Amino acid sequence: MTSTTESSATETSDLPGGPAAGSAADRRRWFALAIVMTAAFMDLVDVTIVNIAIPSIQRNEHATFSQIQWITAGYALAFAAGLITGGRLGDIHGRKRLFLLGIAGFTVASALCGFAANPEMLVASRILQGAMAAMMVPQVLSIVHATFPAHERGKVFGLFGAIVGLGAVSGPLLGALLTEWNLFGLEWRPIFLINLPVGVVALILGRRFISESKAPRALKLDLVGVALVTLGLLMLLYPLTRGRELGWPLWGYLSMAGSAVVFAVLVAYEKRKAARDGSPLVELSLFKVKSFAAGIAVQTVFGIALGIFFLVWTLYMQVGLGWTALRAGLTGVPFSIAVSAAAGMSVQLLVPRFGRKVLQAGALLMTLGVLLYIWESDRYGMDIAPWQMALPLVVMGAGMGFIVAPLTDAVLSDVPREHAGSASGLINTVQQMGNALGLGLVSVVFFGEIGDRLTADQVGPAFANAFQHALGWVAAVLVLIFLVMFALPRKPAQHVEGVEDEVVTGEADPKQPELVG
C-alpha cells in the first residue's frame, strides 16, 4: 500500500493510554484494526461486485460498450493516479484524518453511483469513488504499523490476507444476489448503496478508536507528477476505449503516441525533482534494482491480463450465454476458493523452498487454465454448463494464487529498506494502471470481434467467439509474464531477526513517523 512510504518505522508507546493502559488500550487498537479492515474490504468488494452487475447496468441504463468499460476503468484509473498522492497526504496531514476523509468521500461517491440518473453520471461517480479509495486505502497499512508492534504484525497481516480472500469470494456472490433480488425495484443500484451504512458506521467508530500518526519531517506533494501521470494515462486509455466506437480517428492514434511523450517528460521531471528537493512522485533510482524493475513489469502486465479477463468473462456468461447474475456469480466460486487456497499454500509452504519457481509455475498454470477454457468454450458452444467451467477456473485460480501472494515480497526483496514504502506504493499503482489499460484494451481484443448489428441468434456465438479471441491474448500475456519472472530473485530475501524491531522502535531510523494521537 502506498502510505507505507514513511511508515515502516513507528512507535506504539505514544498511543492513547500507552501499553500501561492494559486491556482498554488493547481493545482500542483491535477496534481500530477492525475499522480499517472493513474499509479495505469495502474497496475489494466494490471492485468485484461491479463486474457481475455490468450486464444489468448495460441493459437497464442502455449504456454503450465504451461506457461499460469506463464504469470499471474509470475507477481503476482514478485509484491508480491517486494512490501515491493519497499516501503522501496521509504522511503530511495525518493518516487518521485522510482515512476518515477518504471513507466519507467513498460513501458519498457510492450514494452518487447508486442514484445515478444516466450512464454518464455513473461513470463520473465511479471516477470520484476511485479517487476517494486512493485517499482511504493507502492509510490502512500505515495505521496498522502505527498501532501494532512488530511482533504482532504477522498475525495482523495474516488476518489482512484472510480479508482479501473473503473479498474475492464474497464480492461476485454479493453482487449477484443484490442484482437478482432487485430490492425495492432498484435493480443494480443496491451494489453501491450497501456501502452507505457500512461507511457511516466506520466513520463514526474510526473517529473514536483510530489514533493519529504522521511523518516527522516535512514532505512535499508532487502535483506536477500526478498531473503528468494522469494526463499520460488518459491520452492512452481514452482513444483505446472510444476508438472502435468512433471509427478509429486520426486524433486517437496521435493521442496514444503523444502519451509516450508525456511519460518521457514525467521521467525527466522526476529526475530534476529528486535532485532538487528529494520528494518525487516516483523514486526512479528504484528501477536500477533489477528485481524491482522486472517486478514492476510483471505487475503491470499481470494487471492488463486481469483487466481483460474479468470483464470479458462476465459479458460472455451473462450476455453471450444468457445466464443470470446469480448463476454467473456461483460459477466463479471455484475460482475464488482456488485463489485463496493457493495463496496461503504458496507463502507458507512453497515459496520458502522453491522461490521464484512458484511464481513461474503460477503463470504457467494460469496459461493452462486459459487454454482449457478456450478449448471448452469452443467444444461445448452455447451448451456449456457451469460445472464444465470448474476445471479451467480452478487451474487458473491456483495459478493466480501462486502469483498474487508472494509477488510483492519477491519484487521488494532487493530494494533498500529506506525505499521500501515508495516501492510498495509504486507496485500497487502500476498494478491498477495495468488493470485500467487492460479494461481499455477490451474494446480491441473483445468488442473488436463483435459485429455492430447482431440478431438475437447471433449474439451468443459472437460473444463466445470474442471471448475465445480475448482469452488468446490473455494467454500470450501470461507467457510474457513467465519469461519476465526470470529476472526476479531465485529465493526470497531472508529477514534478519531483530531488524524490523529496530525499525519499529526508531533506534536505527531517523525518519521515524510521529504518533500525535
Long-range contacts (C-beta under 8 A, 24 or more apart in sequence): 1-87, 1-137, 1-138, 1-140, 1-141, 1-142, 1-424, 1-425, 1-428, 2-83, 2-84, 2-86, 2-87, 2-88, 2-137, 2-138, 2-421, 2-424, 2-425, 2-428, 2-429, 3-86, 3-87, 3-90, 3-91, 3-95, 3-138, 3-139, 3-140, 3-141, 3-142, 3-421, 3-425, 4-87, 4-141, 4-142, 4-145, 4-420, 4-421, 4-424, 4-425, 5-84, 5-87, 5-88, 5-91, 5-421, 5-422, 5-425, 6-91, 6-215, 6-219, 6-421, 6-511, 6-513, 7-91, 7-95, 7-141, 7-142, 7-145, 7-146, 7-213, 7-215, 7-421, 7-513, 8-145, 8-417, 8-420, 8-421, 8-503, 8-509, 9-503, 9-504, 9-506, 9-509, 9-511, 9-512, 9-513, 10-145, 10-146, 10-213, 10-504, 10-506, 10-512, 10-513, 10-515, 11-504, 11-505, 11-506, 11-512, 11-515, 12-146, 12-147, 12-148, 12-149, 12-504, 12-515, 14-514, 14-515, 14-516, 15-147, 15-211, 15-515, 15-517, 16-211, 16-517, 28-209, 29-147, 29-148, 29-209, 29-211, 31-205, 31-209, 32-143, 32-147, 32-206, 32-209, 32-210, 32-211, 33-144, 33-147, 33-148, 33-156, 33-159, 35-202, 35-205, 35-206, 35-209, 35-210, 36-99, 36-139, 36-140, 36-143, 36-144, 36-206, 36-210, 37-140, 37-159, 37-160, 37-163, 38-198, 38-202, 39-99, 39-102, 39-103, 39-106, 39-136, 39-137, 39-140, 39-202, 40-137, 40-140, 40-160, 40-163, 40-164, 40-167, 41-163, 41-166, 41-167, 42-103, 42-106, 42-195, 42-198, 42-199, 42-202, 43-106, 43-133, 43-136, 43-137, 44-163, 44-164, 44-167, 44-168, 44-171, 45-167, 45-170, 45-171, 45-174, 46-75, 46-110, 46-129, 46-133, 46-171, 46-192, 46-195, 47-75, 47-171, 48-167, 48-168, 48-171, 48-172, 48-175, 48-310, 49-171, 49-172, 49-174, 49-175, 49-178, 49-191, 50-75, 50-126, 50-175, 50-191, 51-172, 51-175, 51-310, 51-311, 51-314, 52-171, 52-172, 52-175, 52-176, 52-179, 52-314, 52-325, 52-328, 52-329, 53-175, 53-178, 53-179, 53-188, 53-191, 53-325, 54-311, 54-314, 54-315, 54-318, 55-314, 55-315, 55-318, 55-319, 55-325, 56-179, 56-187, 56-188, 56-318, 56-325, 57-119, 57-122, 57-188, 58-319, 60-187, 60-188, 61-116, 61-118, 61-119, 61-122, 62-119, 63-119, 63-122, 64-119, 64-245, 65-244, 65-245, 65-443, 65-447, 66-241, 66-242, 66-244, 66-245, 66-443, 67-119, 67-120, 67-122, 67-123, 68-311, 69-241, 69-311, 69-439, 69-440, 69-442, 69-443, 70-123, 70-126, 70-241, 71-119, 71-122, 71-123, 71-126, 72-126, 72-307, 72-311, 72-439, 73-237, 73-241, 73-307, 73-436, 73-439, 73-440, 74-123, 74-124, 74-126, 74-127, 74-130, 75-126, 75-127, 75-129, 75-130, 75-133, 76-130, 76-307, 76-432, 76-433, 76-435, 76-436, 76-439, 77-127, 77-130, 77-230, 77-233, 77-234, 77-237, 77-432, 77-433, 77-436, 78-126, 78-127, 78-128, 78-129, 78-130, 78-131, 78-133, 78-134, 79-130, 79-131, 79-133, 79-134, 79-137, 79-432, 80-134, 80-233, 80-429, 80-430, 80-432, 80-433, 80-435, 80-436, 81-131, 81-134, 81-226, 81-229, 81-230, 81-233, 82-130, 82-131, 82-134, 82-135, 82-226, 83-134, 83-137, 83-138, 83-425, 83-428, 83-429, 83-432, 84-226, 84-281, 84-282, 84-425, 84-426, 84-429, 85-134, 85-221, 85-222, 85-223, 85-226, 85-281, 86-134, 86-135, 86-136, 86-137, 86-138, 86-139, 87-138, 87-139, 87-142, 87-421, 87-425, 88-219, 88-221, 88-222, 89-135, 89-221, 90-138, 90-139, 90-142, 90-214, 91-142, 91-214, 91-215, 91-219, 91-513, 92-214, 92-215, 92-218, 92-219, 92-221, 93-214, 94-212, 94-213, 94-214, 94-516, 95-139, 95-142, 95-143, 95-146, 95-212, 95-213, 95-214, 96-139, 96-143, 96-206, 96-210, 96-211, 96-212, 96-213, 96-517, 97-212, 98-135, 98-136, 98-139, 99-136, 99-139, 99-140, 99-143, 99-206, 99-210, 100-203, 100-206, 100-207, 100-210, 101-135, 101-136, 102-132, 102-133, 102-134, 102-135, 102-136, 102-137, 102-139, 103-132, 103-136, 103-199, 103-202, 103-203, 103-206, 104-199, 104-203, 105-131, 105-132, 105-135, 105-136, 106-132, 106-133, 106-136, 106-195, 106-199, 107-195, 107-196, 107-199, 107-200, 107-203, 108-132, 110-192, 110-193, 110-195, 110-196, 110-199, 111-192, 111-193, 111-196, 113-192, 114-186, 114-189, 114-190, 114-192, 114-193, 114-196, 115-189, 138-425, 138-428, 142-213, 142-513, 143-210, 143-211, 143-213, 145-504, 146-211, 146-213, 146-513, 146-515, 147-210, 147-211, 149-504, 150-500, 150-501, 150-503, 150-504, 151-501, 161-343, 161-344, 161-347, 161-405, 165-336, 165-339, 165-340, 165-343, 165-344, 168-336, 168-339, 168-340, 169-333, 169-336, 169-337, 169-340, 172-328, 172-329, 172-332, 172-333, 172-336, 173-329, 173-330, 173-333, 175-325, 175-329, 176-324, 176-325, 176-326, 176-327, 176-328, 176-329, 176-330, 177-326, 177-329, 179-325, 179-326, 180-324, 180-325, 180-326, 210-517, 211-515, 211-517, 212-515, 212-516, 212-517, 213-513, 213-514, 213-515, 213-516, 213-517, 214-513, 214-514, 214-516, 215-511, 215-513, 215-514, 216-511, 216-512, 216-513, 216-514, 217-511, 219-279, 220-277, 220-279, 221-279, 222-270, 222-273, 222-279, 222-280, 222-281, 224-269, 224-273, 225-266, 225-269, 225-270, 225-273, 225-280, 225-281, 225-282, 226-281, 228-262, 228-263, 228-265, 228-266, 228-269, 229-266, 229-281, 231-262, 232-259, 232-262, 232-263, 232-266, 233-259, 233-433, 233-436, 233-437, 235-259, 235-262, 236-437, 236-440, 237-436, 237-437, 237-440, 240-437, 240-440, 240-441, 240-443, 240-444, 241-439, 241-440, 241-443, 242-443, 243-443, 243-444, 244-443, 244-444, 244-447, 244-448, 245-443, 282-426, 283-419, 283-422, 283-423, 283-426, 285-419, 286-415, 286-419, 286-422, 286-423, 286-426, 289-414, 289-415, 290-414, 290-487, 291-410, 291-411, 291-413, 291-414, 291-415, 291-487, 291-488, 291-489, 292-411, 292-412, 292-414, 292-415, 292-423, 293-487, 294-411, 294-484, 294-485, 294-487, 294-488, 295-407, 295-410, 295-411, 295-412, 295-427, 295-488, 296-411, 296-426, 296-427, 296-430, 297-484, 298-407, 298-411, 298-481, 298-484, 298-485, 298-488, 299-407, 299-411, 299-427, 299-430, 299-431, 299-434, 300-430, 300-431, 300-433, 300-434, 300-437, 301-434, 301-477, 301-480, 301-481, 301-484, 302-403, 302-407, 302-431, 302-434, 302-481, 303-430, 303-431, 303-432, 303-433, 303-434, 303-435, 303-436, 303-437, 303-438, 304-434, 304-435, 304-437, 304-438, 304-441, 304-477, 305-366, 305-438, 305-474, 305-477, 305-478, 305-481, 306-434, 306-435, 306-438, 307-434, 307-435, 307-436, 307-437, 307-438, 307-439, 307-440, 307-441, 307-442, 308-438, 308-439, 308-441, 308-442, 308-445, 308-446, 308-470, 308-473, 308-474, 308-477, 309-370, 309-438, 309-470, 309-471, 309-474, 311-439, 311-442, 311-446, 312-442, 312-445, 312-446, 312-466, 312-467, 312-470, 312-471, 313-467, 315-446, 315-463, 315-467, 316-377, 316-463, 316-464, 316-466, 316-467, 319-459, 319-463, 320-459, 320-460, 320-462, 320-463, 320-464, 320-466, 320-467, 321-382, 321-384, 321-460, 321-463, 321-464, 322-460, 327-386, 330-386, 331-386, 331-389, 331-393, 332-393, 334-390, 334-393, 334-394, 334-397, 335-393, 335-394, 335-396, 335-397, 336-397, 337-397, 338-393, 338-394, 338-395, 338-396, 338-397, 338-398, 338-400, 338-401, 339-397, 339-398, 339-400, 339-401, 339-404, 340-401, 341-398, 341-401, 342-397, 342-398, 342-399, 342-400, 342-401, 342-402, 342-405, 343-401, 343-402, 343-404, 343-405, 344-401, 344-405, 345-401, 346-401, 346-402, 346-405, 346-406, 347-405, 347-406, 350-402, 351-406, 351-409, 351-492, 352-492, 355-489, 355-490, 355-491, 355-492, 356-410, 356-485, 356-486, 356-488, 356-489, 356-490, 356-491, 358-402, 358-406, 359-402, 359-403, 359-406, 359-407, 359-410, 359-485, 359-488, 360-482, 360-485, 360-486, 361-399, 361-402, 362-398, 362-399, 362-400, 362-401, 362-402, 362-403, 363-399, 363-403, 363-478, 363-479, 363-481, 363-482, 363-485, 364-399, 364-478, 364-482, 365-395, 365-396, 365-398, 365-399, 365-402, 366-395, 366-396, 366-399, 366-400, 366-403, 366-478, 367-399, 367-475, 367-478, 367-479, 367-482, 368-395, 368-399, 369-393, 369-394, 369-395, 369-396, 369-397, 369-398, 369-399, 370-396, 370-471, 370-474, 370-475, 370-478, 371-475, 373-471, 374-468, 374-471, 374-472, 374-475, 377-464, 377-467, 377-468, 377-471, 378-468, 381-461, 381-464, 382-460, 382-461, 382-464, 403-481, 406-492, 409-492, 409-493, 410-488, 410-489, 410-492, 411-488, 413-489, 413-492, 413-493, 414-489, 414-493, 417-499, 417-503, 418-509, 418-511, 441-473, 442-470, 445-469, 445-470, 445-473, 446-470
